[in-house]
Amino acid sequence: MGERTISPRTSAACFAALVALTLATVSLSFVRMGPAGHLAAGLAFGAAKAALVALVFMHLIRSPARTWLAAGLGLFWLGIFVTLTLTDYLARPLASF
């Protein structure tokens, strides 16, 4: 446990990238585009930030294959839950006021 798996320089670079992506996300809110464009760009920035956090700060980049398998299975189950939730939501009739 005494040796470092990720260097402090890599952690600092990842932190700087996360800050830059956060600033890019905030500046995106001032750009005029449709809601679908904002959604797509925001999800892309969010996925990039999540990947950076998982790879560097959760040490996934230097972990064995079993850890990658566990992370992949977690994402697979998240996809199942999101799909089931959207299926339920989209199957409901629209509320009429």
N, C-alpha and C positions, 0 to 999 in steps of 0.2 A: 504494500500500500504506500510505500515511501516514494516510489518512482512516479514521475508524471507521465500520463498518457497523452495529454495535449499540452503543447507548450504555451506559456503565457502570451507569447507573441501571436499565436493562432487565436487564442481566446480574445485578445484585444482586437484583432482584425475582424473576428466574427461580431464582436460587440459594435465596432464601427459600422460594419455592414448592416446590422440590425437597426442602428440609429438612422443610417442613410435611407433604408427602406421605409422606416417609420415616417421620416420627413417626406419621402416621395409619396407615401400614402396620404399624408395630410395635404400636400400640395396638389394632389390629384383632385381633391374636393373643390378646388377653385377653377378647374378646367371645365369648359362647357362641353358636355357630351351627354348622350342619353343615359337613362338608368341602366340599360344593359351594358353599356361601356364602362360605367363606374363599377358595376357589379363584377364584370370580368377582370378588370384591372385590379380591383381590391382583392378579389380571390387569388389572383396571381401573386400579388405582393404578400398576402397572408400565407400562401403555400410556400413561397420562398423563405419567409421568416421562420415558419414551422420546420422546414427542412434544415435550416441553419442551426436552430436550437437543438433539434434531435441529433444531428450529426456531430456537432461540436460540444455543446454543453452537456448533453446526455451521453457523450462518448460513444455514440453508435458507430462512428467512422472506424474505430479500432477495436470493435467488439467481435466476438466469434459469430459464426453463422447461426447459432441457436438464438442469439439475441436479435439478429436481423429477422429470423423467422417469427419470433414473438412480436416484434414491431409490425411486421407485415400482417400477421393474424389480427392484431389489434386494429389496424386500418381496414382490414377486410370486414371485421365485425361492425366497425363504425359505418362502413358503406352499406351493410345490410340494414342497420338501424335507421339510417337516413332514408334509404329506399322505402322501407316499410312505413316510416312516418309520412313521407311524401305521398305514397300510395293511399294512405288513409285520408290525408288532407285533400288530395285532388279528387277523391271519390265522393266527397260530400257535396251536396247541392249548395249553390250560392244562397246566402241569406237575403231574403227580400224584406226591405223595410217599408 
